[in-house]
Amino acid sequence: MPQKKLTADSNRAGDLLKPHLNKIIRGDSIEVMSNLPEASVDLIFADPPYNLQLGGELTRPDNSRVDGVDDDWDRFDDFASYDRFTRDWLNEARRVLKPDGAIWVIGSYHNIFRVGATLQDLGFWILNDVIWVKTNPMPNFRGSRLTNAHETLIWAGKSKETRYTFNYNALKTANDDLQMRSDWTMPICTGAERLKGVGGGKAHPTQKPESLLHRILIGTTNPGDVVLDPFFGSGTTGAVAKKLGRHFIGIEREPNYIEAASKRISAVKPGAKDDVATTPSRRTATRVPFGTIVEQGYLKPGATLYAPRRKHEAKVRPDGSIVVRGADGPVQGSIHKMGALVQKAEACNGWTYWHFEEKSGLKPIDFLRDKARRRLKTES
């Protein structure tokens, strides 16, 4: 019964959300979010005001003015008022997130630590922080501090129990088959990508590069997911979501930003369904126990499995267990427990540890699991 109610509530939230999909809603982020249905959004990307506390005009050594962030939307009376603002918008963000939803928040040293504390206070579960290393940062013109060459992103689930989306294999593939790290090196938004406003200046002072949002959406959403950006600005989230076959909802109160973002997004060609699919994640793949590999004849009872470099051997049993040589004689158990036993480790991924022999050499038994999954998909 609880599962049926959850499904019904989810369908209702989805229906209520439809009128807002792929639109920019003008208004205050907190007020607009309070009118969105509960548990309706898959992911939130938030680029909130940084509260830079700038004092006076910033100039270069040649006395030319630096086009920094000095807009009214980035001004707060004090830290207490900024903390109240942060708590209020994060409360609404958590309410509209689905139970398995997640949030990304980007900031600088001025605000990200305060945001991080509030996230934890409200029950979000921090998964990673990511350092965006800028290849072309703005220099420190006064020479009074280190050049600020990075920003910090926090990735958090709605709660500790959240089964968040993480497309591990997609990010690993994008990184030349190496695990994606938490330091991301990419340039700030410049050149043709930078939107121009009145007089040829920046349309928005903190426009984020599309490459940053591309990596986030590829890694932590799936095609068809709904991405909410409560501080939409120049519309980078919407533009990338449209390209990648995701839905977006943008919230923005400044009419000039809305005009620039709308024009930008209308020129984006939406990604075709077949073009936006990514490398599937093993977390969402069909579960195939090792016993199925034996049942379906991929490995026969009595077959020998090998550890890397043939350091250990194991024999396959009809029930999917394997037998290894222990200190006191043969020991029988799962591929994971026996892998841990022979390595004297606490845990082991038996799928990648144990190998079988082919004409071309040893291959991990995970290869057989992939074959079984493809077969199940074809037959279903």
N, C-alpha and C positions, 0 to 999 in steps of 0.2 A: 504493500500500500504506500509507504513513504516514497518509493521510487516512482510510482505512478503519479503521485502528487507533484514531485519534483519535475517530471517530464511535462505535466500539464502547465505548471507555473512557468517553465522555460519557454514553452510554445506561446503562452500568453504574452510574456515579456518580449519575445521576438516579434509578435504581431504589433505590439504597441510601439516598438522601435522602428518599424519599417518606414513611417513617414519622415524620419530623421536621417535615413541612410544616405550617404554620399552628398551631404549638404553641409553648408556652413551656417550655423545658428548665431545670429548676432545677439550678444548679451553678456552679462556677467557669468563667469564660469560656474560659480557656486550656485547661483539661482537657476541656470539652465540645467545643470546636472541634477538638481533637486526635482526637476520635472521629468527626468528620464526614468524609464521603468527600472525597478530593482533587478539585479542579477541578469543583465541583458548584454553586457559588453565583454568581449574576449580579452582585449588588451587595451591598456592606456599608455600612451606616450605623452609625457608632460614636460614642457620646457617653461617652468614658471618664472615669474620675475626673480632676478637674482639679488635684489636689494643691495646694489653695488655701493651705496652710500658715498657717491662721488661728491667731492667738494670743489667747486670752481671749475673753470674751463681747462681742458687738457690740450696742450700744444706740443708740436714737434720742435726739434732744435732750431728749425728755420722759422719758428713762430706761426706756422700754419696750424689751423685747428684740427684736432682729431675728432672724427665723427664717431663718438662713443655712445654709450647707452645713458642718456640723460632725460628720457621720457617720463611723463608723470606716472605711467603704469609701473615704473620701477622704484617709485619713492614711497617709503613707509616712515612713519613718525619715529619708530624705535624698534628694537628687536622684539619686544612684547607684541606689538601690533603685527609684525611680520609672522610671528609664531602663531597668533590667532588665525591669521589668513591661511597659513599652511595647514593648520589643523582642520579648518572648515572645509577647504577644498579636498583634502585627502579623505575626510569623513565621507563626503559625497562620492568621491572616486571609489572608495571601498564598497559603498552601497550598490553602485551600478555594476560593479564587476561580478561576473559569474563566479560560482564557487571555485572553479578551476582557472579563474582569470589571473592575470598578472599585470604589473605596472613597471614602466621605466620612467625614471625621473633624472633629468640632466641638470647640472648646476656647476657653479664655480666654488672656490674656497669661501666666498662670501656667504653662501647659503646652504651648501649641500650637506654639511654636518648637522645643521638644525633640521633640515628635511629628513635626514636619515633617522634622527632620534624620534621625530614625530611618527614616522612610518612604523617604527618598532612599538612606540607607545600605543598606537591604534590597532595593533595586532597583525600587521603585515609581517611576512617572513622574508628576510633579505636572502636572496639566492647568490648574488654576485655584486661586486662593484666593478665597473669597467673604467679604465683610464683611456680617454680619447687623447692621444698624443698628436698635437697639431704639427704638421710638417712646415707650416708657414705662419707661425703665430705673430700677433702684433707685438712689436718690441716694447720694452719698458723705456719710454722716451725720456723720463727724468733720470734714469740710471740709479734709482734709489732702491730698487728691489730686483729679484730675479725675474727674468722674462717669464710671464705666465703662459706656458706652452702646453697646457692640458686642461681638460674639463673632466669631471667625474660623473658617471652614470650609475644609478642604483637600480638593480633589477630585483623585484620582490614579488612573491606570490601573495594572494589575498590572505592566506593563513598558512600555518605550518602544515596543514593537511592538504593543501592545494596540489592537485595533480596538473601542474602547469605544462604548457606546451614547450618542448625543447627539441628542436630538430638538429640533434647532435651530428648526424651524418651529413646533413646539408651544409652545415658550417665547416665540418671537417673537409668535405669535398672542395668547398670554396677556398680552403686554406691549403691546397695541394696535398690533401690526405694527411694533414697534421692536425692534432687537436687545436681548436680555436682557443686562443689565450685571452686573458682579460685586459691586455694592453692593445689598443687598436690605433694604428698609425694611419692617418689620412689627413688631407689638407682641409683648411677651412673653406667656406663657400666663397669662390671668387669667379672672375671672368664672366662668361656668358650665362652661367648658372645663377649668378647674383641678380636678383630682380632690381630694376631701377624704378625710382619714384619720381616725384616732381622735381624738375631741374636736373635730372640725371644722377641724383644721389641714391643711396641705398633705400630701397623700399622698406626694409626692416633691418634694424641694427644687429640682430642676433640670428639671422637666417642660417639654419643648419644645412650641411651638405646632404644631398640625396644619398650618397654612399653610406652615411651613418644610419639613416632610416632603412635603407635597403638591407643592411646586415641584420638589424633588429627584427624586421618583419620576416625575413627569410628564416631567421633562427628561432623565433618565438611565436609565430602565427602560422596558420594554414590558409590556403585559398578559401574565400568565402567568409572568413572571420571578420568580426566588427572591431575596428580600432578607433578609439576615442582620443582626441587631442583637445584638452580643455583650454589650451593657450595656443591657438592655431597659427597665429602670426602670418607668415608668408605662405603657409600651406604645404610645406615640405611633406608632412605626414600624408596628406590627402593625395598629393601627386604620386608618391611612391606606392601608396596603397592601391591606387587606380591601376598603375602599371603592373602590379603583382597580383591582381585579381582579388584583393581584399576590399571590404567596405570600410568607409570612414565616416566619422561624425566630427566636425570641427566646431569649436566654440571660440568666438572672437568678438570683442566689443568695439574695436577700432575700425571705422568704416574704410579708411584708406588701406588697411591690411586686408580686409575682406575683398575689396575690389581687386587688389593685386593677386591674391590667392585664387579668386574665382577665375580670373583671366588665365592664370597659369594652369589650373587644373583642367579647364575646358579644352586646352590645347593638347592634353595628354591622351594618347591612344591607349584604351584599356587592354590589359593583357588577355590573350585568348586562353581558354581553359587548359588546352594541351601545352601551352607555353609557360605557364606559371607553376606547374608541378615541380617539386623539388625531391631530392634524394630522401626516401622514406626513413623515418626514425624507427629504430628497433623497439623503442618503448611502446609504439603503437602497432607494431607488427603482430600478426597472429601468433599466439603462443604455441610452440611446437616442443613438447618434451622429448628427451633423448630416447625414451621408450618408443616413440613414434618412428624414429629413424630405424630402429631395429624391426618394428612391426611391418614397415613398408619395404623392407629389404635393402635399404641403402647400406646397412652393415649387417652381416650375419653373426649369429651367436658364435663365439669362439674367435672372432676377428681380433687382431691386435691393434691397440692404440699406442701411440708414442708421445712422450713429452718432447718439447723442443730439443733438438740435437740428440734425440733418442736417449736422453738421460734416464728415463723411466719407461716401463712398459705396463700395459694393462690389457686384460682380456674382457671382451664384451659378453654379457650374459643375456639370456632371452628376455628378461624383464626390464632391460635397459640399465641395469647396474653394471659396474665394472669391477674387476678383481685386480688388486695390486699386491706386491710383495711387501708385507710389513715387517717390523722388527721381530715379531713372534710368529710369523707365518702369513698366509694369505688373508687379505682384508677385503671385504666387499661393501660397496656403497655407490652413491651417485657419482657422476663425472665431476661434480663440484667438490664433494667431500673428499674423494680420493685424490683429486688434484691438490687440494690443500694439505692432505696427509703427507704425500710424498715430498712436498716442498717445506713441510713443517711450518705452514702459514695458517693464519686465522681463517682465510677465505680464498676462494679461487673461482675464476670464471672458466669452468670446464670446457665450454664451447670453443674458446680460443687457446686453451692450454693443450688439450689433447688433439693429436693429429692422426690421420689415417694415411695409408700408403697408396699412391697411384703410380702409373708408369713414369710420370714427370717428377715424382718425388713426394715428399710429405705435404699434406694439406690439412688445415684445421677442420675439425668436424663441423664447425659453423658453416662451412661450404655446403654440407649435406642438409643442414637446417634450412638454408636459403632455397635449395632445390625442393625440399618438402613444402615450403611456403608457396613457391610458385605453382606447384602441383595442386595444392589446396585451393589457390586462387582460381586456377583454370577450371577446376571441377565444381566450384561453387556457383 
